[in-house]
Amino acid sequence: ENAVAEGATLATHTPVTVETDPPRVVPQDGSSRAVGGVLVAAGAHSKRLLAAAGVPIAMKPYRVQALVTAADVTEPMWYDATADCYARPHPDGLLAGNGTEAVEADPDTYDRDANPEFAASLTDRLVHRLPDLQPDVQRAWAGLCTATPDREPLVGRLREGLYVATGFQGQGFMRAPATGRRIAEQLLGGSGIDAFDPTRFSGDESFRVREGMSVTDE
């Protein structure tokens, strides 16, 4: 709303391709608009959008799972590194998840339903930590996160006029406000974040998917 109030045009449900000479976004109807820079921040689809434009990036989408169970809990959000799961209060009870599959997923064809065994496995771990919990799973589903070789995001300039923000290892929501501000500053001529420079990789690296963000040098 703030962006639109300042004169931005918002186009939702509009399939596009990215072109690089000059950088621009082209909707399916073939229309085009001259812009000073293009930012690709399409989550799990970022890799495919950029690959179609001939720009590889070192990112892999991977599948994760979550559920909501009816519960009366007062505990704050927490992550259990031993049981490999997280949980937080939810309007319908308790939201919990992980269910990570450490392989690259196709963002167009991945299974959006949780695996049959996921709910039972996760609720067992929840009950171990919350003995009074009587889980009553309301729904379970799967989504995609994005991984990079060093578990740090790709944020910044790929080439003249073309920028990317992806690869947040499942931490994109919490990092979004700061990322949005910094990438906007870079688009307007400011400096980027050296540690997240997307050109630190060539884009054709072979790497395994590892969940979570990096907090120490490896």
Long-range contacts (C-beta under 8 A, 24 or more apart in sequence): 16-49, 17-49, 17-52, 17-53, 18-49, 18-50, 18-52, 18-53, 18-55, 18-162, 19-53, 20-53, 20-54, 20-55, 20-159, 20-161, 20-162, 22-161, 23-159, 23-160, 23-161, 23-162, 35-161, 36-161, 36-187, 37-161, 37-162, 37-163, 37-187, 38-161, 38-162, 38-163, 39-163, 39-164, 39-165, 39-183, 39-187, 40-162, 40-163, 40-164, 40-165, 40-166, 41-164, 41-165, 41-166, 41-183, 42-166, 43-107, 43-144, 43-146, 43-166, 43-172, 44-105, 44-107, 44-144, 44-145, 44-146, 45-107, 46-146, 46-164, 46-166, 47-146, 47-166, 48-107, 50-158, 50-164, 55-158, 55-159, 55-162, 55-203, 56-202, 56-203, 56-204, 57-154, 57-158, 57-164, 57-166, 57-167, 57-198, 57-201, 57-203, 58-148, 58-149, 58-154, 58-167, 58-198, 58-201, 58-202, 58-203, 58-204, 58-205, 58-207, 59-146, 59-147, 59-148, 59-154, 59-166, 59-167, 60-104, 60-146, 60-147, 60-148, 60-207, 60-209, 61-104, 61-105, 61-106, 61-107, 61-110, 61-144, 61-145, 61-146, 61-147, 62-100, 62-101, 62-102, 62-103, 62-104, 62-105, 62-144, 62-145, 62-146, 62-147, 62-209, 62-211, 63-99, 63-100, 63-101, 63-103, 63-105, 63-110, 63-111, 63-142, 63-143, 63-144, 64-97, 64-98, 64-99, 64-100, 64-101, 64-142, 64-143, 64-144, 64-145, 64-170, 64-211, 65-97, 65-98, 65-99, 65-100, 65-114, 65-115, 65-118, 65-122, 65-140, 65-141, 65-142, 65-143, 66-95, 66-96, 66-97, 66-98, 66-99, 66-114, 66-140, 66-141, 66-142, 66-143, 67-95, 67-96, 67-97, 67-114, 67-118, 67-119, 67-122, 67-123, 67-137, 67-138, 67-139, 67-140, 67-141, 68-92, 68-93, 68-94, 68-95, 68-96, 68-137, 68-138, 68-139, 68-140, 69-93, 69-94, 69-96, 69-123, 69-126, 69-133, 69-135, 69-136, 69-137, 69-138, 70-135, 70-136, 70-138, 71-133, 71-134, 71-135, 71-136, 73-130, 73-133, 75-130, 80-125, 80-129, 83-125, 83-128, 83-129, 84-125, 85-122, 85-125, 85-126, 87-126, 92-138, 93-136, 93-138, 94-126, 94-133, 96-122, 96-126, 97-122, 98-122, 98-211, 99-142, 100-145, 100-211, 102-208, 102-209, 102-210, 102-211, 103-209, 104-209, 105-144, 107-144, 110-142, 110-144, 111-142, 112-141, 112-142, 112-143, 113-140, 113-141, 113-142, 114-140, 114-141, 114-142, 115-142, 145-169, 145-170, 145-172, 145-211, 146-172, 147-207, 147-209, 147-210, 147-211, 148-201, 148-207, 149-201, 149-205, 149-207, 150-214, 150-218, 151-210, 151-212, 151-213, 151-214, 152-195, 152-196, 152-213, 152-214, 153-179, 153-196, 154-196, 154-198, 154-201, 155-179, 155-182, 155-183, 155-192, 155-193, 155-196, 155-197, 155-198, 156-183, 156-186, 156-192, 156-193, 156-196, 156-197, 156-198, 156-199, 157-186, 157-192, 157-197, 157-198, 157-199, 158-198, 158-199, 163-187, 164-198, 168-213, 169-211, 169-212, 169-213, 170-211, 170-212, 170-213, 171-213
